[in-house]
Amino acid sequence: NVAREYKSSAEQGIGILKSIIEDLDLGLIGSTDESNFDPINPLIKIFDRFHLIVRQLRDRHNSKPTLDVSDEYDVQDLLHALLVVDFNDIRAEEWTPSYAGKSSRMDFLLKDFKIVIEVKKTRSGLTAKELGSQLIEDIGRYKVHPDCETLLCFVYDPEGYVGNPRGIENDLSRDEGDLKVRVYIRP
């Protein structure tokens, strides 16, 4: 009786394994090869499509309430939710080392990849010059952070306050010693 139960359990396990192998062969289950995963690609995709996602959230069935992305915290909340799709270890609000006499919190740290994401949202009164100054200060701060090899600055500009977004991106995206800096101003 025990041998029969064992044989039945083993046959059931073999059937499950065969089903999994078949699903893998058909591409229904993705195999995750972490060594080939480039974290930058999904991040750029999220940045590039962020405004489309915000617009989609406004169009709810039966006019249900939605997330209104009206300030930097709203951008952070939505971005955090989107990061969960591709990343397991997302550390929000980590402290940075002191820089120029003050320390602050980084928005997101993807520690496994040594990537920091700094989030900004443009608003009336935040000039391109002030935005540039804030980003330059952030770059200086993260240059000395031990868990940051890549700094991605995501600036959400739905109203188009930044007159020359590609100019700011080009001016501030650079390699600073061991730190790779990339700035993305969208939409």
N, CA, C and O atoms as a DFTB+ gen file, in Angstrom:
748 C
 N C O
     1  1       0.819      -1.190       0.000
     2  2       0.000       0.000       0.000
     3  2       0.871       1.265       0.000
     4  3       0.605       2.194      -0.763
     5  1       1.895       1.307       0.838
     6  2       2.801       2.448       0.902
     7  2       3.572       2.565      -0.407
     8  3       3.777       3.668      -0.915
     9  1       3.999       1.426      -0.954
    10  2       4.738       1.447      -2.211
    11  2       3.853       1.968      -3.342
    12  3       4.314       2.712      -4.208
    13  1       2.585       1.576      -3.328
    14  2       1.646       2.035      -4.353
    15  2       1.448       3.554      -4.260
    16  3       1.425       4.236      -5.284
    17  1       1.305       4.087      -3.035
    18  2       1.147       5.528      -2.839
    19  2       2.404       6.275      -3.284
    20  3       2.318       7.329      -3.914
    21  1       3.557       5.727      -2.955
    22  2       4.819       6.338      -3.363
    23  2       4.935       6.373      -4.882
    24  3       5.320       7.390      -5.460
    25  1       4.597       5.248      -5.531
    26  2       4.657       5.168      -6.989
    27  2       3.690       6.160      -7.616
    28  3       4.029       6.810      -8.605
    29  1       2.491       6.287      -7.056
    30  2       1.495       7.223      -7.564
    31  2       1.983       8.664      -7.423
    32  3       1.818       9.471      -8.338
    33  1       2.581       8.985      -6.278
    34  2       3.116      10.344      -6.055
    35  2       4.267      10.633      -7.012
    36  3       4.371      11.732      -7.558
    37  1       5.113       9.658      -7.207
    38  2       6.244       9.835      -8.117
    39  2       5.753      10.057      -9.546
    40  3       6.254      10.935     -10.248
    41  1       4.765       9.254      -9.980
    42  2       4.220       9.421     -11.323
    43  2       3.561      10.790     -11.484
    44  3       3.671      11.413     -12.539
    45  1       2.882      11.254     -10.447
    46  2       2.263      12.582     -10.488
    47  2       3.335      13.665     -10.596
    48  3       3.181      14.616     -11.363
    49  1       4.421      13.526      -9.832
    50  2       5.534      14.478      -9.888
    51  2       6.194      14.499     -11.260
    52  3       6.532      15.561     -11.783
    53  1       6.373      13.309     -11.840
    54  2       6.957      13.221     -13.182
    55  2       6.049      13.913     -14.198
    56  3       6.529      14.598     -15.102
    57  1       4.741      13.731     -14.047
    58  2       3.782      14.385     -14.946
    59  2       3.869      15.896     -14.850
    60  3       3.810      16.588     -15.866
    61  1       4.009      16.418     -13.630
    62  2       4.137      17.864     -13.433
    63  2       5.424      18.372     -14.080
    64  3       5.418      19.402     -14.755
    65  1       6.527      17.650     -13.875
    66  2       7.805      18.048     -14.468
    67  2       7.742      18.035     -15.998
    68  3       8.266      18.940     -16.648
    69  1       7.106      17.015     -16.569
    70  2       6.963      16.954     -18.023
    71  2       6.142      18.146     -18.532
    72  3       6.452      18.718     -19.577
    73  1       5.110      18.507     -17.798
    74  2       4.273      19.645     -18.167
    75  2       5.074      20.947     -18.128
    76  3       4.929      21.802     -19.002
    77  1       5.908      21.086     -17.119
    78  2       6.759      22.285     -17.012
    79  2       7.746      22.348     -18.165
    80  3       7.949      23.406     -18.761
    81  1       8.365      21.203     -18.481
    82  2       9.308      21.159     -19.610
    83  2       8.613      21.538     -20.907
    84  3       9.164      22.284     -21.717
    85  1       7.415      21.031     -21.106
    86  2       6.640      21.354     -22.308
    87  2       6.329      22.855     -22.362
    88  3       6.453      23.479     -23.416
    89  1       5.923      23.430     -21.221
    90  2       5.649      24.864     -21.176
    91  2       6.897      25.689     -21.470
    92  3       6.818      26.711     -22.151
    93  1       8.049      25.252     -20.963
    94  2       9.311      25.941     -21.259
    95  2       9.629      25.875     -22.751
    96  3      10.019      26.873     -23.358
    97  1       9.455      24.665     -23.344
    98  2       9.722      24.495     -24.779
    99  2       8.819      25.368     -25.637
   100  3       9.242      25.859     -26.683
   101  1       7.571      25.565     -25.199
   102  2       6.625      26.388     -25.947
   103  2       6.809      27.882     -25.669
   104  3       6.176      28.723     -26.308
   105  1       7.678      28.199     -24.714
   106  2       7.895      29.603     -24.380
   107  2       6.819      30.188     -23.491
   108  3       6.737      31.407     -23.340
   109  1       5.991      29.340     -22.899
   110  2       4.932      29.830     -22.019
   111  2       5.473      30.252     -20.661
   112  3       4.876      31.080     -19.973
   113  1       6.590      29.683     -20.289
   114  2       7.276      30.052     -19.061
   115  2       8.643      30.574     -19.474
   116  3       9.382      29.904     -20.196
   117  1       8.968      31.752     -19.021
   118  2      10.271      32.321     -19.363
   119  2      11.330      31.840     -18.401
   120  3      11.124      31.828     -17.187
   121  1      12.450      31.449     -18.939
   122  2      13.571      31.119     -18.067
   123  2      14.317      32.420     -17.802
   124  3      14.567      33.205     -18.717
   125  1      14.662      32.633     -16.564
   126  2      15.329      33.886     -16.204
   127  2      16.808      33.634     -16.066
   128  3      17.253      32.977     -15.125
   129  1      17.560      34.151     -16.996
   130  2      19.005      34.074     -16.940
   131  2      19.498      35.434     -16.470
   132  3      19.696      36.351     -17.268
   133  1      19.693      35.547     -15.158
   134  2      20.066      36.825     -14.557
   135  2      21.374      37.369     -15.121
   136  3      21.577      38.583     -15.157
   137  1      22.256      36.485     -15.557
   138  2      23.551      36.970     -16.042
   139  2      23.407      37.750     -17.349
   140  3      24.269      38.572     -17.661
   141  1      22.346      37.518     -18.119
   142  2      22.143      38.228     -19.378
   143  2      21.159      39.381     -19.255
   144  3      20.904      40.077     -20.238
   145  1      20.601      39.598     -18.069
   146  2      19.611      40.641     -17.869
   147  2      20.291      42.009     -17.825
   148  3      21.161      42.255     -16.990
   149  1      19.886      42.889     -18.732
   150  2      20.390      44.263     -18.742
   151  2      19.319      45.144     -18.108
   152  3      18.291      45.395     -18.736
   153  1      19.529      45.617     -16.891
   154  2      18.486      46.364     -16.189
   155  2      18.171      47.721     -16.809
   156  3      17.103      48.278     -16.556
   157  1      19.064      48.249     -17.599
   158  2      18.855      49.577     -18.176
   159  2      17.704      49.573     -19.186
   160  3      16.920      50.522     -19.236
   161  1      17.600      48.516     -19.986
   162  2      16.556      48.470     -21.021
   163  2      15.139      48.584     -20.466
   164  3      14.372      49.412     -20.959
   165  1      14.753      47.788     -19.459
   166  2      13.389      47.972     -18.942
   167  2      13.191      49.331     -18.267
   168  3      12.086      49.874     -18.290
   169  1      14.232      49.877     -17.677
   170  2      14.107      51.191     -17.040
   171  2      13.842      52.280     -18.074
   172  3      12.973      53.128     -17.872
   173  1      14.578      52.262     -19.170
   174  2      14.355      53.253     -20.229
   175  2      12.955      53.091     -20.813
   176  3      12.288      54.078     -21.123
   177  1      12.518      51.855     -20.961
   178  2      11.172      51.610     -21.485
   179  2      10.108      52.204     -20.555
   180  3       9.141      52.811     -21.016
   181  1      10.295      52.025     -19.250
   182  2       9.363      52.608     -18.280
   183  2       9.378      54.132     -18.395
   184  3       8.319      54.758     -18.430
   185  1      10.561      54.731     -18.453
   186  2      10.658      56.190     -18.564
   187  2       9.979      56.686     -19.836
   188  3       9.229      57.662     -19.814
   189  1      10.252      55.998     -20.950
   190  2       9.694      56.423     -22.237
   191  2       8.173      56.303     -22.285
   192  3       7.518      57.080     -22.980
   193  1       7.610      55.353     -21.566
   194  2       6.160      55.117     -21.627
   195  2       5.406      55.654     -20.416
   196  3       4.190      55.492     -20.315
   197  1       6.122      56.288     -19.506
   198  2       5.517      56.737     -18.255
   199  2       4.305      57.639     -18.502
   200  3       3.259      57.454     -17.881
   201  1       4.440      58.597     -19.392
   202  2       3.339      59.528     -19.651
   203  2       2.122      58.805     -20.247
   204  3       0.982      59.133     -19.920
   205  1       2.368      57.833     -21.110
   206  2       1.263      57.048     -21.669
   207  2       0.540      56.280     -20.573
   208  3      -0.684      56.149     -20.610
   209  1       1.281      55.777     -19.610
   210  2       0.680      55.043     -18.492
   211  2      -0.162      55.993     -17.646
   212  3      -1.272      55.648     -17.241
   213  1       0.364      57.191     -17.377
   214  2      -0.390      58.186     -16.602
   215  2      -1.700      58.515     -17.312
   216  3      -2.758      58.572     -16.686
   217  1      -1.617      58.730     -18.621
   218  2      -2.829      59.042     -19.389
   219  2      -3.826      57.890     -19.348
   220  3      -5.032      58.111     -19.235
   221  1      -3.330      56.673     -19.439
   222  2      -4.208      55.505     -19.407
   223  2      -4.918      55.394     -18.060
   224  3      -6.087      55.015     -17.999
   225  1      -4.212      55.722     -16.987
   226  2      -4.815      55.650     -15.651
   227  2      -5.946      56.659     -15.466
   228  3      -6.841      56.447     -14.648
   229  1      -5.908      57.752     -16.220
   230  2      -6.973      58.757     -16.122
   231  2      -8.284      58.258     -16.718
   232  3      -9.358      58.718     -16.331
   233  1      -8.201      57.332     -17.646
   234  2      -9.376      56.842     -18.375
   235  2      -9.875      55.554     -17.728
   236  3      -9.621      54.460     -18.234
   237  1     -10.585      55.687     -16.608
   238  2     -11.071      54.535     -15.858
   239  2     -12.499      54.189     -16.250
   240  3     -13.274      55.059     -16.647
   241  1     -12.836      52.926     -16.137
   242  2     -14.183      52.427     -16.400
   243  2     -15.162      53.055     -15.411
   244  3     -14.884      53.131     -14.215
   245  1     -16.300      53.501     -15.918
   246  2     -17.332      54.126     -15.089
   247  2     -16.815      55.315     -14.280
   248  3     -17.314      55.602     -13.192
   249  1     -15.828      55.989     -14.814
   250  2     -15.255      57.185     -14.173
   251  2     -14.803      56.929     -12.741
   252  3     -14.958      57.790     -11.875
   253  1     -14.251      55.761     -12.493
   254  2     -13.744      55.441     -11.158
   255  2     -12.567      56.340     -10.827
   256  3     -11.865      56.802     -11.727
   257  1     -12.346      56.593      -9.537
   258  2     -11.205      57.425      -9.152
   259  2      -9.889      56.739      -9.521
   260  3      -9.823      55.514      -9.625
   261  1      -8.862      57.533      -9.713
   262  2      -7.585      56.997     -10.134
   263  2      -6.448      57.744      -9.458
   264  3      -6.671      58.676      -8.685
   265  1      -5.244      57.329      -9.755
   266  2      -4.068      58.032      -9.268
   267  2      -3.853      59.258     -10.146
   268  3      -3.654      59.141     -11.355
   269  1      -3.895      60.415      -9.536
   270  2      -3.632      61.650     -10.255
   271  2      -2.170      62.000     -10.016
   272  3      -1.774      62.252      -8.878
   273  1      -1.375      62.020     -11.054
   274  2       0.052      62.274     -10.924
   275  2       0.265      63.788     -10.987
   276  3       0.470      64.369     -12.053
   277  1       0.208      64.402      -9.800
   278  2       0.279      65.857      -9.752
   279  2       1.533      66.378      -9.078
   280  3       1.822      67.571      -9.165
   281  1       2.288      65.517      -8.406
   282  2       3.523      65.985      -7.774
   283  2       4.576      64.878      -7.806
   284  3       4.331      63.778      -8.301
   285  1       5.740      65.196      -7.272
   286  2       6.865      64.265      -7.323
   287  2       6.580      62.969      -6.571
   288  3       7.038      61.906      -6.990
   289  1       5.838      63.034      -5.479
   290  2       5.513      61.815      -4.727
   291  2       4.617      60.891      -5.543
   292  3       4.766      59.671      -5.481
   293  1       3.693      61.461      -6.305
   294  2       2.853      60.642      -7.180
   295  2       3.700      59.936      -8.236
   296  3       3.474      58.766      -8.543
   297  1       4.678      60.658      -8.789
   298  2       5.575      60.063      -9.781
   299  2       6.339      58.913      -9.138
   300  3       6.465      57.839      -9.726
   301  1       6.849      59.139      -7.927
   302  2       7.590      58.087      -7.226
   303  2       6.711      56.866      -6.971
   304  3       7.153      55.736      -7.179
   305  1       5.472      57.079      -6.524
   306  2       4.581      55.951      -6.229
   307  2       4.295      55.115      -7.473
   308  3       4.353      53.886      -7.430
   309  1       3.987      55.786      -8.580
   310  2       3.694      55.056      -9.806
   311  2       4.950      54.373     -10.345
   312  3       4.893      53.225     -10.784
   313  1       6.078      55.073     -10.312
   314  2       7.325      54.473     -10.782
   315  2       7.677      53.245      -9.953
   316  3       8.107      52.226     -10.494
   317  1       7.495      53.341      -8.650
   318  2       7.782      52.196      -7.781
   319  2       6.936      50.986      -8.181
   320  3       7.447      49.869      -8.268
   321  1       5.654      51.208      -8.420
   322  2       4.772      50.117      -8.846
   323  2       5.245      49.511     -10.163
   324  3       5.177      48.295     -10.340
   325  1       5.719      50.335     -11.081
   326  2       6.190      49.831     -12.379
   327  2       7.520      49.092     -12.249
   328  3       7.768      48.141     -12.991
   329  1       8.371      49.509     -11.327
   330  2       9.660      48.840     -11.129
   331  2       9.491      47.404     -10.635
   332  3      10.327      46.544     -10.910
   333  1       8.410      47.155      -9.909
   334  2       8.159      45.823      -9.357
   335  2       8.027      44.770     -10.458
   336  3       8.277      43.590     -10.213
   337  1       7.641      45.178     -11.653
   338  2       7.485      44.232     -12.760
   339  2       8.811      43.545     -13.086
   340  3       8.830      42.346     -13.366
   341  1       9.922      44.291     -13.052
   342  2      11.206      43.727     -13.483
   343  2      12.258      43.581     -12.382
   344  3      13.299      42.962     -12.602
   345  1      11.996      44.146     -11.199
   346  2      13.026      44.151     -10.166
   347  2      12.466      43.645      -8.845
   348  3      11.344      43.977      -8.462
   349  1      13.264      42.835      -8.153
   350  2      12.835      42.247      -6.889
   351  2      13.243      43.094      -5.686
   352  3      12.460      43.253      -4.749
   353  1      14.446      43.633      -5.701
   354  2      14.977      44.367      -4.556
   355  2      15.010      45.858      -4.897
   356  3      15.977      46.355      -5.474
   357  1      13.946      46.551      -4.533
   358  2      13.830      47.989      -4.796
   359  2      13.837      48.677      -3.444
   360  3      12.918      48.508      -2.643
   361  1      14.869      49.444      -3.200
   362  2      14.974      50.123      -1.907
   363  2      14.621      51.588      -2.099
   364  3      15.305      52.333      -2.800
   365  1      13.544      51.970      -1.461
   366  2      13.078      53.348      -1.566
   367  2      13.555      54.143      -0.356
   368  3      13.660      53.622       0.754
   369  1      13.843      55.424      -0.604
   370  2      14.162      56.361       0.470
   371  2      15.377      55.945       1.292
   372  3      15.364      56.075       2.516
   373  1      16.436      55.442       0.636
   374  2      17.691      55.138       1.315
   375  2      18.454      56.434       1.552
   376  3      18.397      57.345       0.726
   377  1      19.159      56.527       2.656
   378  2      19.954      57.720       2.964
   379  2      21.232      57.735       2.134
   380  3      21.823      56.687       1.875
   381  1      21.653      58.917       1.722
   382  2      22.913      59.079       0.995
   383  2      23.951      59.601       1.970
   384  3      23.602      60.187       2.994
   385  1      25.237      59.392       1.661
   386  2      26.271      59.981       2.506
   387  2      26.193      61.510       2.435
   388  3      25.638      62.078       1.495
   389  1      26.754      62.145       3.433
   390  2      26.754      63.604       3.483
   391  2      27.540      64.164       2.307
   392  3      28.614      63.671       1.965
   393  1      26.978      65.211       1.694
   394  2      27.628      65.891       0.573
   395  2      27.372      67.376       0.738
   396  3      26.226      67.800       0.886
   397  1      28.433      68.166       0.714
   398  2      28.341      69.613       0.894
   399  2      27.606      69.945       2.201
   400  3      26.802      70.875       2.267
   401  1      27.911      69.150       3.238
   402  2      27.368      69.430       4.553
   403  2      25.964      68.929       4.820
   404  3      25.428      69.159       5.904
   405  1      25.356      68.250       3.860
   406  2      24.020      67.718       4.129
   407  2      23.857      66.354       3.472
   408  3      24.510      66.034       2.479
   409  1      22.967      65.564       4.057
   410  2      22.649      64.272       3.439
   411  2      21.166      64.288       3.103
   412  3      20.394      65.073       3.654
   413  1      20.791      63.422       2.205
   414  2      19.391      63.359       1.809
   415  2      19.048      61.909       1.500
   416  3      19.869      61.008       1.675
   417  1      17.835      61.705       1.042
   418  2      17.395      60.355       0.697
   419  2      17.339      60.200      -0.813
   420  3      16.863      61.077      -1.534
   421  1      17.841      59.054      -1.271
   422  2      17.707      58.742      -2.690
   423  2      16.306      58.195      -2.913
   424  3      15.709      57.631      -1.995
   425  1      15.781      58.352      -4.102
   426  2      14.424      57.886      -4.369
   427  2      14.372      56.363      -4.444
   428  3      13.584      55.733      -3.739
   429  1      15.213      55.765      -5.301
   430  2      15.235      54.311      -5.424
   431  2      16.652      53.810      -5.604
   432  3      17.457      54.407      -6.319
   433  1      16.942      52.707      -4.946
   434  2      18.212      52.012      -5.121
   435  2      17.896      50.593      -5.571
   436  3      17.177      49.861      -4.890
   437  1      18.436      50.215      -6.717
   438  2      18.372      48.828      -7.189
   439  2      19.736      48.227      -6.846
   440  3      20.638      48.164      -7.681
   441  1      19.857      47.792      -5.606
   442  2      21.152      47.417      -5.039
   443  2      21.836      46.297      -5.813
   444  3      23.057      46.306      -5.965
   445  1      21.059      45.332      -6.305
   446  2      21.647      44.212      -7.049
   447  2      22.403      44.691      -8.293
   448  3      23.326      44.022      -8.759
   449  1      22.012      45.843      -8.823
   450  2      22.605      46.353     -10.058
   451  2      23.407      47.632      -9.837
   452  3      23.976      48.184     -10.778
   453  1      23.451      48.107      -8.571
   454  2      24.153      49.347      -8.207
   455  2      23.645      50.533      -9.021
   456  3      24.414      51.358      -9.516
   457  1      22.310      50.584      -9.140
   458  2      21.643      51.660      -9.873
   459  2      20.808      52.480      -8.896
   460  3      20.037      51.936      -8.106
   461  1      20.978      53.796      -8.965
   462  2      20.134      54.712      -8.209
   463  2      19.258      55.455      -9.213
   464  3      19.730      55.897     -10.260
   465  1      17.984      55.585      -8.878
   466  2      17.055      56.357      -9.706
   467  2      16.620      57.569      -8.900
   468  3      16.043      57.440      -7.820
   469  1      16.901      58.732      -9.432
   470  2      16.479      59.993      -8.820
   471  2      15.300      60.514      -9.630
   472  3      15.375      60.591     -10.856
   473  1      14.219      60.868      -8.958
   474  2      12.987      61.281      -9.619
   475  2      12.735      62.760      -9.377
   476  3      12.888      63.257      -8.261
   477  1      12.348      63.453     -10.435
   478  2      11.937      64.855     -10.341
   479  2      10.649      65.009     -11.136
   480  3      10.407      64.273     -12.093
   481  1       9.831      65.965     -10.735
   482  2       8.673      66.351     -11.533
   483  2       8.713      67.855     -11.683
   484  3       8.827      68.592     -10.704
   485  1       8.617      68.299     -12.922
   486  2       8.638      69.737     -13.165
   487  2       7.351      70.365     -12.657
   488  3       6.326      69.698     -12.512
   489  1       7.428      71.650     -12.392
   490  2       6.270      72.400     -11.914
   491  2       6.496      73.864     -12.255
   492  3       7.604      74.279     -12.596
   493  1       5.456      74.610     -12.157
   494  2       5.554      76.045     -12.381
   495  2       6.536      76.622     -11.366
   496  3       6.448      76.322     -10.175
   497  1       7.444      77.425     -11.820
   498  2       8.420      78.033     -10.930
   499  2       9.731      77.278     -10.847
   500  3      10.726      77.833     -10.380
   501  1       9.764      76.023     -11.286
   502  2      11.011      75.265     -11.321
   503  2      11.624      75.478     -12.703
   504  3      11.223      74.847     -13.681
   505  1      12.596      76.371     -12.762
   506  2      13.197      76.704     -14.050
   507  2      14.144      75.595     -14.499
   508  3      14.569      74.760     -13.701
   509  1      14.461      75.605     -15.774
   510  2      15.423      74.637     -16.310
   511  2      16.764      74.801     -15.602
   512  3      17.459      73.817     -15.348
   513  1      17.127      76.038     -15.286
   514  2      18.397      76.305     -14.599
   515  2      18.387      75.686     -13.202
   516  3      19.366      75.066     -12.788
   517  1      17.271      75.856     -12.471
   518  2      17.158      75.282     -11.128
   519  2      17.141      73.759     -11.192
   520  3      17.770      73.098     -10.366
   521  1      16.430      73.200     -12.163
   522  2      16.403      71.750     -12.353
   523  2      17.818      71.239     -12.604
   524  3      18.250      70.255     -12.005
   525  1      18.536      71.923     -13.501
   526  2      19.917      71.535     -13.791
   527  2      20.786      71.583     -12.548
   528  3      21.605      70.690     -12.332
   529  1      20.621      72.614     -11.727
   530  2      21.402      72.731     -10.489
   531  2      21.097      71.583      -9.529
   532  3      22.004      71.020      -8.916
   533  1      19.808      71.240      -9.401
   534  2      19.435      70.123      -8.523
   535  2      20.063      68.817      -9.009
   536  3      20.567      68.025      -8.214
   537  1      20.024      68.605     -10.325
   538  2      20.591      67.367     -10.875
   539  2      22.107      67.329     -10.696
   540  3      22.666      66.272     -10.403
   541  1      22.776      68.464     -10.868
   542  2      24.225      68.525     -10.656
   543  2      24.564      68.206      -9.205
   544  3      25.534      67.500      -8.933
   545  1      23.761      68.730      -8.268
   546  2      23.966      68.421      -6.849
   547  2      23.753      66.928      -6.592
   548  3      24.517      66.316      -5.846
   549  1      22.720      66.335      -7.206
   550  2      22.468      64.899      -7.054
   551  2      23.650      64.084      -7.581
   552  3      24.072      63.114      -6.952
   553  1      24.176      64.480      -8.724
   554  2      25.313      63.764      -9.315
   555  2      26.496      63.788      -8.350
   556  3      27.147      62.765      -8.138
   557  1      26.774      64.955      -7.765
   558  2      27.867      65.061      -6.801
   559  2      27.648      64.170      -5.588
   560  3      28.590      63.558      -5.083
   561  1      26.423      64.099      -5.125
   562  2      26.091      63.296      -3.947
   563  2      26.276      61.809      -4.238
   564  3      26.832      61.084      -3.413
   565  1      25.816      61.346      -5.402
   566  2      25.861      59.914      -5.685
   567  2      27.230      59.441      -6.148
   568  3      27.512      58.243      -6.153
   569  1      28.063      60.369      -6.530
   570  2      29.422      60.010      -6.946
   571  2      30.175      59.301      -5.818
   572  3      31.054      58.478      -6.075
   573  1      29.831      59.619      -4.578
   574  2      30.537      59.043      -3.437
   575  2      29.749      57.918      -2.761
   576  3      30.185      57.380      -1.743
   577  1      28.604      57.566      -3.317
   578  2      27.788      56.513      -2.695
   579  2      28.331      55.141      -3.091
   580  3      28.489      54.867      -4.281
   581  1      28.619      54.276      -2.122
   582  2      29.238      52.981      -2.439
   583  2      28.346      52.035      -3.241
   584  3      28.856      51.134      -3.906
   585  1      27.028      52.218      -3.192
   586  2      26.117      51.321      -3.915
   587  2      25.633      51.912      -5.230
   588  3      24.670      51.414      -5.813
   589  1      26.288      52.967      -5.704
   590  2      25.825      53.611      -6.933
   591  2      26.936      53.644      -7.980
   592  3      27.922      54.367      -7.847
   593  1      26.746      52.841      -9.019
   594  2      27.639      52.887     -10.186
   595  2      26.946      53.572     -11.360
   596  3      27.601      54.118     -12.247
   597  1      25.603      53.536     -11.355
   598  2      24.817      54.190     -12.400
   599  2      23.728      55.025     -11.735
   600  3      22.969      54.539     -10.897
   601  1      23.675      56.287     -12.131
   602  2      22.635      57.194     -11.646
   603  2      21.728      57.528     -12.814
   604  3      22.169      58.091     -13.816
   605  1      20.461      57.178     -12.678
   606  2      19.463      57.510     -13.688
   607  2      18.558      58.585     -13.097
   608  3      17.905      58.373     -12.076
   609  1      18.530      59.733     -13.750
   610  2      17.679      60.838     -13.309
   611  2      16.469      60.876     -14.230
   612  3      16.589      61.150     -15.424
   613  1      15.299      60.597     -13.655
   614  2      14.063      60.610     -14.424
   615  2      13.292      61.868     -14.059
   616  3      12.887      62.055     -12.912
   617  1      13.098      62.726     -15.053
   618  2      12.372      63.974     -14.860
   619  2      11.065      63.865     -15.640
   620  3      11.065      63.754     -16.866
   621  1       9.961      63.897     -14.912
   622  2       8.641      63.837     -15.551
   623  2       8.174      65.268     -15.790
   624  3       7.983      66.041     -14.852
   625  1       7.994      65.603     -17.065
   626  2       7.656      66.972     -17.475
   627  2       6.406      66.959     -18.363
   628  3       6.501      67.243     -19.557
   629  1       5.225      66.630     -17.792
   630  2       4.029      66.496     -18.626
   631  2       3.553      67.806     -19.230
   632  3       2.927      67.804     -20.290
   633  1       3.837      68.919     -18.575
   634  2       3.380      70.216     -19.087
   635  2       4.386      70.855     -20.039
   636  3       4.100      71.903     -20.617
   637  1       5.546      70.251     -20.213
   638  2       6.550      70.785     -21.124
   639  2       7.231      72.047     -20.604
   640  3       7.547      72.943     -21.387
   641  1       7.462      72.129     -19.298
   642  2       8.123      73.302     -18.718
   643  2       9.584      73.433     -19.166
   644  3      10.106      74.543     -19.269
   645  1      10.232      72.309     -19.427
   646  2      11.638      72.352     -19.845
   647  2      11.672      72.614     -21.348
   648  3      11.240      71.787     -22.150
   649  1      12.191      73.772     -21.705
   650  2      12.182      74.197     -23.104
   651  2      13.073      73.367     -24.005
   652  3      12.720      73.124     -25.159
   653  1      14.211      72.930     -23.513
   654  2      15.153      72.163     -24.325
   655  2      15.564      70.904     -23.549
   656  3      16.690      70.816     -23.060
   657  1      14.650      69.932     -23.437
   658  2      14.963      68.750     -22.624
   659  2      16.175      67.958     -23.129
   660  3      16.966      67.458     -22.329
   661  1      16.320      67.844     -24.453
   662  2      17.459      67.073     -24.981
   663  2      18.776      67.778     -24.669
   664  3      19.801      67.122     -24.480
   665  1      18.755      69.093     -24.617
   666  2      19.964      69.845     -24.261
   667  2      20.414      69.532     -22.844
   668  3      21.597      69.293     -22.602
   669  1      19.459      69.533     -21.896
   670  2      19.802      69.211     -20.499
   671  2      20.255      67.758     -20.397
   672  3      21.230      67.458     -19.707
   673  1      19.557      66.860     -21.077
   674  2      19.972      65.449     -21.065
   675  2      21.414      65.313     -21.561
   676  3      22.234      64.641     -20.936
   677  1      21.710      65.957     -22.687
   678  2      23.047      65.850     -23.263
   679  2      24.111      66.488     -22.378
   680  3      25.222      65.970     -22.266
   681  1      23.770      67.617     -21.746
   682  2      24.740      68.305     -20.896
   683  2      25.062      67.519     -19.629
   684  3      26.200      67.543     -19.162
   685  1      24.077      66.825     -19.071
   686  2      24.274      66.175     -17.775
   687  2      24.537      64.679     -17.857
   688  3      25.048      64.105     -16.895
   689  1      24.212      64.029     -18.960
   690  2      24.485      62.594     -19.110
   691  2      25.947      62.421     -19.465
   692  3      26.410      62.871     -20.512
   693  1      26.667      61.755     -18.565
   694  2      28.110      61.590     -18.768
   695  2      28.641      60.548     -17.799
   696  3      27.928      60.074     -16.914
   697  1      29.889      60.206     -17.984
   698  2      30.569      59.330     -17.041
   699  2      31.455      60.211     -16.164
   700  3      32.290      60.968     -16.660
   701  1      31.257      60.096     -14.860
   702  2      32.025      60.865     -13.878
   703  2      32.881      59.885     -13.094
   704  3      32.447      59.388     -12.055
   705  1      34.075      59.600     -13.564
   706  2      34.905      58.593     -12.903
   707  2      34.231      57.238     -13.007
   708  3      34.003      56.728     -14.104
   709  1      33.910      56.653     -11.844
   710  2      33.257      55.341     -11.814
   711  2      31.737      55.437     -11.891
   712  3      31.052      54.414     -11.893
   713  1      31.208      56.648     -11.955
   714  2      29.754      56.842     -11.969
   715  2      29.274      57.154     -13.384
   716  3      29.755      58.083     -14.033
   717  1      28.312      56.353     -13.843
   718  2      27.664      56.600     -15.131
   719  2      26.365      57.344     -14.847
   720  3      25.532      56.864     -14.079
   721  1      26.184      58.520     -15.463
   722  2      24.995      59.352     -15.238
   723  2      24.219      59.441     -16.525
   724  3      24.779      59.738     -17.580
   725  1      22.889      59.176     -16.439
   726  2      22.008      59.334     -17.575
   727  2      20.766      60.086     -17.108
   728  3      20.171      59.756     -16.082
   729  1      20.386      61.106     -17.883
   730  2      19.233      61.925     -17.554
   731  2      18.172      61.684     -18.620
   732  3      18.462      61.693     -19.816
   733  1      16.939      61.468     -18.169
   734  2      15.798      61.240     -19.055
   735  2      14.687      62.211     -18.673
   736  3      14.136      62.131     -17.575
   737  1      14.364      63.119     -19.574
   738  2      13.274      64.062     -19.357
   739  2      12.139      63.672     -20.288
   740  3      12.298      63.691     -21.508
   741  1      10.990      63.318     -19.714
   742  2       9.858      62.832     -20.503
   743  2       8.591      63.532     -20.080
   744  3       8.519      63.911     -18.910
   745  1       7.568      63.749     -20.917
   746  2       7.368      63.030     -22.157
   747  2       8.143      63.594     -23.299
   748  3       8.064      63.078     -24.414
